[in-house]
Amino acid sequence: MRNSTIDKQLGFLKWFLRWSNKKGYHQNIAYDSFKPRLKNPAKPIIFLTRGEQDKLREYKIPASKAYLERVRDVFFFCCFTGLRYSDAYNLRRSDIKDNQIEITTVKTVDHLRIELNKHSKAILDKYKDIPFKDDKALPVISNQKMNDYLKELCELAGIDTPVHLTYYRGMQRIDEVRPKYELIGSHAGRRTFICNAIMLGIPANVIMKWTGHSDYKAMKPYIDVADDTKANAMSKFNLL
């Protein structure tokens, strides 16, 4: 297994052992001092740049693949609201009032108010007269299908920037280069919202109110990515 997977499984195991210790099922706490040094480089944050968003928006979906249009709409809705897939899936028309979304998130049970912008509002307006089960606001399919179709859509649209991945299995370092479309999933919509909001100069504390992030630490990886992107963008002036 990858070191990142081992690290996650060890976390689950330690949680269970702590729980069972508190319940009195055992008294052995040797696990608490077991902290292997696993090389575990940070994963790259996969998001769409504004140029890639334009490319995806302008791509003309062929009639034989009309099912991809709804997938693109739902993905862009996440890109312009910061919603997770689970919250987009559960979004009902009654959650939309006074030009904003009011929801209690599925994952963290945060109560959020997210103002609509022209992009998110246009997507809601597109489906406002189409009846969906449980009065849902959007045509959201299963997460697995959504991820499969997003990869297909992004490949067709040419979202194929090479992405360098580095990970470890034990002490073995493995380097891969994969096209971006292979790494795109529904959560990339939320990441795209955060990264683009930072690059637009919106303060982190405002973004956190939209996304429900509780501390600055969770936002830092996005800020670092946005800073790198801004630096690369500035270097283009050297070509003039």
C-alpha positions in Angstrom: 0.0 0.0 0.0 1.0 3.6 -0.4 2.4 5.3 2.7 -0.6 7.7 2.7 -3.0 4.7 2.9 -1.0 3.1 5.7 -1.0 6.3 7.6 -4.8 6.6 7.3 -5.4 2.9 8.3 -3.1 3.4 11.4 -5.2 6.4 12.3 -8.4 4.3 12.2 -6.8 1.5 14.2 -5.5 3.9 16.9 -8.9 5.5 17.2 -10.5 2.0 17.7 -7.8 1.1 20.3 -8.3 4.3 22.2 -12.1 3.8 22.2 -11.8 0.2 23.4 -9.3 1.2 26.1 -11.8 3.8 27.5 -14.5 1.1 27.5 -12.2 -1.1 29.6 -11.8 -3.9 27.0 -8.0 -3.7 27.3 -5.2 -1.9 29.3 -2.4 -2.1 26.7 -1.6 1.4 25.5 1.7 0.6 23.7 0.0 1.6 20.4 0.1 5.2 21.5 3.8 5.4 21.2 3.9 3.7 17.9 4.7 6.4 15.4 6.5 5.1 12.3 8.3 7.7 10.1 6.5 7.3 6.8 7.6 9.5 3.9 4.4 11.1 2.8 4.7 14.1 0.5 1.7 16.4 0.2 -0.7 15.6 -2.7 -1.1 18.3 -5.3 -4.4 20.2 -5.1 -6.3 19.5 -8.3 -8.4 22.4 -9.5 -9.3 24.1 -12.7 -7.6 27.4 -13.6 -9.8 30.2 -15.0 -8.5 29.4 -18.4 -9.5 25.7 -18.0 -12.9 26.7 -16.8 -13.4 28.7 -19.9 -12.2 25.8 -22.0 -14.7 23.4 -20.3 -17.6 25.9 -20.5 -17.0 26.6 -24.2 -16.6 23.0 -25.2 -19.5 21.9 -27.5 -20.8 18.6 -26.1 -21.8 16.3 -29.0 -25.5 15.1 -29.3 -24.4 11.5 -28.6 -23.0 12.6 -25.2 -25.9 14.9 -24.1 -25.7 13.3 -20.6 -22.5 15.2 -20.0 -24.3 18.6 -20.1 -25.9 18.1 -16.7 -22.7 16.8 -15.2 -20.9 20.0 -16.4 -23.7 22.2 -14.9 -23.5 20.5 -11.5 -19.7 20.7 -11.5 -19.7 24.4 -12.4 -22.3 25.0 -9.7 -19.8 23.6 -7.2 -17.1 25.7 -8.8 -19.1 28.9 -8.1 -20.6 28.1 -4.7 -17.9 25.9 -3.0 -20.4 23.2 -2.2 -19.3 19.6 -1.7 -20.9 16.9 -3.9 -23.0 15.7 -1.0 -24.5 19.2 -0.4 -25.2 19.7 -4.1 -26.9 16.3 -4.2 -29.1 17.2 -1.2 -29.8 20.8 -2.3 -33.5 21.5 -2.5 -35.4 24.4 -3.9 -36.6 25.4 -0.4 -32.9 25.9 0.5 -32.7 28.8 -1.9 -34.1 32.1 -0.7 -33.4 35.8 -1.0 -30.7 35.2 -3.6 -28.7 32.9 -1.4 -28.4 29.2 -0.3 -29.1 28.3 3.3 -28.0 24.7 4.1 -26.8 22.5 7.0 -23.9 20.6 5.5 -23.9 16.8 5.4 -20.3 16.2 6.4 -19.7 18.8 9.1 -23.3 19.8 10.1 -22.3 23.5 9.6 -25.1 26.0 8.9 -24.0 28.0 5.8 -25.3 30.9 3.9 -23.8 31.2 0.5 -24.8 34.2 -1.7 -25.5 33.4 -5.4 -23.5 35.0 -8.2 -24.5 35.2 -11.8 -22.9 31.9 -12.7 -24.6 29.8 -9.9 -27.9 31.6 -10.4 -27.9 30.9 -14.1 -27.5 27.2 -13.5 -30.4 27.2 -11.0 -32.6 29.1 -13.4 -31.9 26.6 -16.1 -33.5 23.8 -14.1 -36.1 25.7 -12.1 -39.0 24.4 -14.1 -37.8 20.8 -14.3 -39.3 18.6 -11.6 -36.8 16.4 -9.7 -37.3 13.8 -7.0 -37.7 15.3 -3.5 -37.9 18.8 -5.0 -34.1 18.8 -5.5 -32.7 21.9 -7.2 -30.2 20.2 -9.5 -29.9 17.0 -11.6 -27.2 15.4 -9.5 -26.3 11.7 -10.2 -24.4 9.3 -8.1 -20.9 10.4 -7.0 -19.2 7.4 -8.8 -21.0 8.2 -12.1 -20.3 11.9 -11.7 -16.6 11.3 -11.3 -16.5 8.9 -14.3 -18.4 11.4 -16.5 -16.3 14.3 -15.3 -13.1 12.5 -16.4 -14.7 11.8 -19.8 -15.9 15.4 -20.2 -12.5 16.9 -19.2 -10.7 14.6 -21.6 -13.0 15.6 -24.5 -12.5 19.3 -23.6 -8.7 19.0 -23.6 -8.1 19.5 -19.9 -4.9 17.5 -20.2 -2.1 19.5 -18.4 0.5 17.1 -17.1 0.4 16.7 -13.3 3.4 15.3 -11.5 2.6 13.0 -8.7 5.1 11.6 -6.1 4.3 9.0 -3.5 6.0 6.3 -1.5 5.5 2.6 -0.8 7.7 2.1 2.2 11.0 3.6 1.2 10.3 3.2 -2.5 9.7 6.5 -4.2 7.3 6.4 -7.2 7.0 9.3 -9.6 4.1 9.5 -12.1 3.0 12.1 -14.7 -0.7 11.9 -15.5 -3.0 14.2 -17.5 -5.2 16.4 -15.3 -8.5 14.9 -16.6 -7.6 11.6 -15.0 -7.4 13.3 -11.6 -10.6 15.4 -11.8 -13.5 14.4 -9.5 -16.5 16.1 -8.1 -14.5 17.6 -5.2 -12.4 19.5 -7.7 -15.3 21.9 -8.0 -15.0 22.9 -4.3 -11.2 23.2 -4.7 -11.6 25.3 -7.8 -13.9 27.7 -5.9 -11.5 28.1 -3.1 -8.4 28.6 -5.2 -10.0 31.0 -7.6 -11.6 33.0 -4.7 -8.1 33.4 -3.2 -6.6 34.5 -6.6 -9.4 37.0 -6.9 -8.2 38.6 -3.7 -11.2 37.6 -1.5 -10.0 37.4 2.1 -9.6 33.9 3.6 -12.0 34.6 6.5 -14.8 35.4 4.0 -14.1 32.3 2.0 -14.2 30.2 5.2 -17.7 31.5 5.9 -18.8 30.1 2.5 -17.0 26.8 2.8 -17.4 26.1 6.5 -13.7 25.6 7.1 -13.2 26.1 10.8 -9.5 27.1 10.9 -6.8 28.8 8.9 -4.7 25.6 8.8 -7.2 23.9 6.5 -7.0 26.9 4.1 -3.2 27.1 4.0 -2.6 24.5 1.2 -5.0 26.4 -1.1 -3.3 29.8 -0.3 0.1 28.2 -1.1 -1.2 26.9 -4.5 -2.8 30.3 -5.3 0.5 32.0 -4.5 2.4 29.7 -6.9 -0.1 30.3 -9.6 0.1 34.0 -9.2 3.9 33.9 -9.4 3.7 31.8 -12.6 1.2 34.3 -14.0 3.5 37.2 -13.3 6.4 35.6 -15.1 4.3 35.9 -18.3 5.1 39.6 -18.3 8.7 38.6 -19.0 7.7 37.5 -22.5 6.5 41.0 -23.5 
